[in-house]
Amino acid sequence: MTPFSAGEGSAIDVLIVGAGPAGLTAALYLARYRRKVRVVHDGRSRALWVPRSRNVPGFPDGIAGRDLITRMSDHATRYGAEIVERRVVAIARHEDRTMFHARLEGGGTVNARGLILATGVDTNLAKLDGGDHNAAVRNGVLRYCPICDGFEHSNERIAVLGSDLHGAAEAMFLRQYSSDVTLIPKWQVALTEAQRRELAASGVDVIEGRVLRLEATEDEMLVAIEGETAPRRFDTVYPAFGSTPRSELAAMLDPLTDPKGCIPFSAFSDGLLPGIYAAGDVIEGLDQISVATGQGAMAATRLHNWLREQDGNVMVDQKQSEKATRGET
Ligand SMILES: Cc1cc2nc3c(=O)[nH]c(=O)nc-3n(C[C@H](O)[C@H](O)[C@H](O)COP(=O)(O)OP(=O)(O)OC[C@H]3O[C@@H](n4cnc5c(N)ncnc54)[C@H](O)[C@@H]3O)c2cc1C
């Protein structure tokens, strides 16, 4: 990281890294708090992948993730937020702790008094041997989030790919929607006898052979299993390979993350360090659009109140001040 400099252009109030539901909600709130706020993102919101979400409140007929992001971006910019598409490659805090300094890919810097990290996660993807991955997601034969779209696969033939506890738990979760749920190991089965008994009691079928080939058609997923003559056919397949938090910027500021890179749950409410909050999927918890927007609103309000405190614009009375930082004013 190059040394902190006053940088190009004057400092803004808040830099938000990430233009998904968390970052854009935070931007809207901060813009409406009349803060000078800039969102910097690298165009990789997971929401952009959502073919049609049917669990975002207020959209009973569903909304495509891309449309939601367009609406949220328009909403935030209408109140004055700036949105810039560039990757943030480094972040540091000035030694007097009054300012953050972000370096952007291809050159350029942003200096800000406060920071919100809404950087999301990377989904660990399944590799298809036949058919196009993104088309399979669009057609609903490949899914990544049972909480989001299990309902849409009620009574269908569902397979979960994953041989560990995570896969087993996901398969049992999907039994709420279908009596035809099969757990298929990706490599070797890593389940204990007790876990196998639980799965059997829930009516989840466990296949022992390895997956040899995954092929998506327009309306089915064909899964070739070692030792079987014909591929098995499923209406949809959920890979349960987890996700990787995009927490590298948080790690540059402090050893903030756990070994798996998760940012603690309290980061949207209590902050990570003075002047730094996080929101959305990048922090541990339920990875959902509604959760991300709620955390974005909370992080923005806490940060705004923290900036007011720095400027001496809060009641000196301690209780009042604490109430304000809890967003209760
Ligand atoms: C296929 C699929 C379907 C889904 N369906 C649903 C659904 O129906 N309902 C639901 O509630 N949820 C759904 N989800 C989950 C939902 O998409 C996420 O919970 C939501 O997008 C999280 O919002 P976020 O703002 O935390 O992160 P994201 O939307 O992932 O945004 C992260 C942002 O950070 C930016 N970023 C990260 N690092 C950097 C960097 N170094 N520099 C610049 N920018 C950076 C990215 O470009 C992006 O703009 C689905 C997810 C997937 C993959």
The ligand as an SDF file (V2000), in Angstrom:
LIG
                    3D

 53 58  0  0  0  0  0  0  0  0999 V2000
  -28.2330  -17.8920   -7.7790 C   0  0  0  0  0  0  0  0  0  0  0  0
  -28.5840  -17.0900   -6.5590 C   0  0  0  0  0  0  0  0  0  0  0  0
  -29.9140  -16.8640   -6.2630 C   0  0  0  0  0  0  0  0  0  0  0  0
  -30.2680  -16.1260   -5.1320 C   0  0  0  0  0  0  0  0  0  0  0  0
  -31.5900  -15.9030   -4.8780 N   0  0  0  0  0  0  0  0  0  0  0  0
  -31.9480  -15.1380   -3.8250 C   0  0  0  0  0  0  0  0  0  0  0  0
  -33.3290  -14.8940   -3.5320 C   0  0  0  0  0  0  0  0  0  0  0  0
  -34.2370  -15.3180   -4.2590 O   0  0  0  0  0  0  0  0  0  0  0  0
  -33.6260  -14.1690   -2.4310 N   0  0  0  0  0  0  0  0  0  0  0  0
  -32.6670  -13.6740   -1.5870 C   0  0  0  0  0  0  0  0  0  0  0  0
  -32.9890  -13.0160   -0.5980 O   0  0  0  0  0  0  0  0  0  0  0  0
  -31.3510  -13.8910   -1.8500 N   0  0  0  0  0  0  0  0  0  0  0  0
  -30.9730  -14.5970   -2.9410 C   0  0  0  0  0  0  0  0  0  0  0  0
  -29.6520  -14.8440   -3.1760 N   0  0  0  0  0  0  0  0  0  0  0  0
  -28.6470  -14.2760   -2.2530 C   0  0  0  0  0  0  0  0  0  0  0  0
  -28.4590  -12.7750   -2.5300 C   0  0  0  0  0  0  0  0  0  0  0  0
  -28.0420  -12.5920   -3.8660 O   0  0  0  0  0  0  0  0  0  0  0  0
  -27.4340  -12.2020   -1.5640 C   0  0  0  0  0  0  0  0  0  0  0  0
  -27.8300  -12.4780   -0.2210 O   0  0  0  0  0  0  0  0  0  0  0  0
  -27.2980  -10.6870   -1.7250 C   0  0  0  0  0  0  0  0  0  0  0  0
  -26.8980  -10.3480   -3.0320 O   0  0  0  0  0  0  0  0  0  0  0  0
  -26.2750  -10.1550   -0.7040 C   0  0  0  0  0  0  0  0  0  0  0  0
  -26.1040   -8.7760   -0.8790 O   0  0  0  0  0  0  0  0  0  0  0  0
  -24.7000   -8.0800   -0.5050 P   0  0  0  0  0  0  0  0  0  0  0  0
  -24.9090   -6.6430   -0.8490 O   0  0  0  0  0  0  0  0  0  0  0  0
  -24.2620   -8.4590    0.8380 O   0  0  0  0  0  0  0  0  0  0  0  0
  -23.6250   -8.7440   -1.4890 O   0  0  0  0  0  0  0  0  0  0  0  0
  -23.5770   -8.7690   -3.1050 P   0  0  0  0  0  0  0  0  0  0  0  0
  -24.9270   -8.5220   -3.6880 O   0  0  0  0  0  0  0  0  0  0  0  0
  -22.8940  -10.0180   -3.5060 O   0  0  0  0  0  0  0  0  0  0  0  0
  -22.6620   -7.5140   -3.4460 O   0  0  0  0  0  0  0  0  0  0  0  0
  -21.2870   -7.4800   -3.1250 C   0  0  0  0  0  0  0  0  0  0  0  0
  -20.6970   -6.2390   -3.7920 C   0  0  0  0  0  0  0  0  0  0  0  0
  -19.3390   -6.0510   -3.3680 O   0  0  0  0  0  0  0  0  0  0  0  0
  -18.5520   -5.7230   -4.5160 C   0  0  0  0  0  0  0  0  0  0  0  0
  -17.1360   -5.9840   -4.1630 N   0  0  0  0  0  0  0  0  0  0  0  0
  -16.6060   -6.9840   -3.4170 C   0  0  0  0  0  0  0  0  0  0  0  0
  -15.2690   -6.8130   -3.2660 N   0  0  0  0  0  0  0  0  0  0  0  0
  -14.9580   -5.6800   -3.9490 C   0  0  0  0  0  0  0  0  0  0  0  0
  -13.7490   -4.9670   -4.1860 C   0  0  0  0  0  0  0  0  0  0  0  0
  -12.5710   -5.3730   -3.6910 N   0  0  0  0  0  0  0  0  0  0  0  0
  -13.7800   -3.8360   -4.9240 N   0  0  0  0  0  0  0  0  0  0  0  0
  -14.9650   -3.3750   -5.4340 C   0  0  0  0  0  0  0  0  0  0  0  0
  -16.1610   -4.0190   -5.2480 N   0  0  0  0  0  0  0  0  0  0  0  0
  -16.1480   -5.1510   -4.5170 C   0  0  0  0  0  0  0  0  0  0  0  0
  -19.1730   -6.5400   -5.6390 C   0  0  0  0  0  0  0  0  0  0  0  0
  -18.8440   -6.0350   -6.9230 O   0  0  0  0  0  0  0  0  0  0  0  0
  -20.6640   -6.3200   -5.3200 C   0  0  0  0  0  0  0  0  0  0  0  0
  -21.0940   -5.0870   -5.8790 O   0  0  0  0  0  0  0  0  0  0  0  0
  -29.2540  -15.5950   -4.2850 C   0  0  0  0  0  0  0  0  0  0  0  0
  -27.9110  -15.8250   -4.5900 C   0  0  0  0  0  0  0  0  0  0  0  0
  -27.5640  -16.5620   -5.6980 C   0  0  0  0  0  0  0  0  0  0  0  0
  -26.1020  -16.7870   -6.0230 C   0  0  0  0  0  0  0  0  0  0  0  0
  1  2  1  0
  2  3  1  0
  2 52  2  0
  3  4  2  0
  4  5  1  0
  4 50  1  0
  5  6  2  0
  6  7  1  0
  6 13  1  0
  7  8  2  0
  7  9  1  0
  9 10  1  0
 10 11  2  0
 10 12  1  0
 12 13  2  0
 13 14  1  0
 14 15  1  0
 14 50  1  0
 15 16  1  0
 16 17  1  0
 16 18  1  0
 18 19  1  0
 18 20  1  0
 20 21  1  0
 20 22  1  0
 22 23  1  0
 23 24  1  0
 24 25  2  0
 24 26  1  0
 24 27  1  0
 27 28  1  0
 28 29  2  0
 28 30  1  0
 28 31  1  0
 31 32  1  0
 32 33  1  0
 33 34  1  0
 33 48  1  0
 34 35  1  0
 35 36  1  0
 35 46  1  0
 36 37  1  0
 36 45  1  0
 37 38  2  0
 38 39  1  0
 39 40  1  0
 39 45  2  0
 40 41  1  0
 40 42  2  0
 42 43  1  0
 43 44  2  0
 44 45  1  0
 46 47  1  0
 46 48  1  0
 48 49  1  0
 50 51  2  0
 51 52  1  0
 52 53  1  0
M  END
$$$$
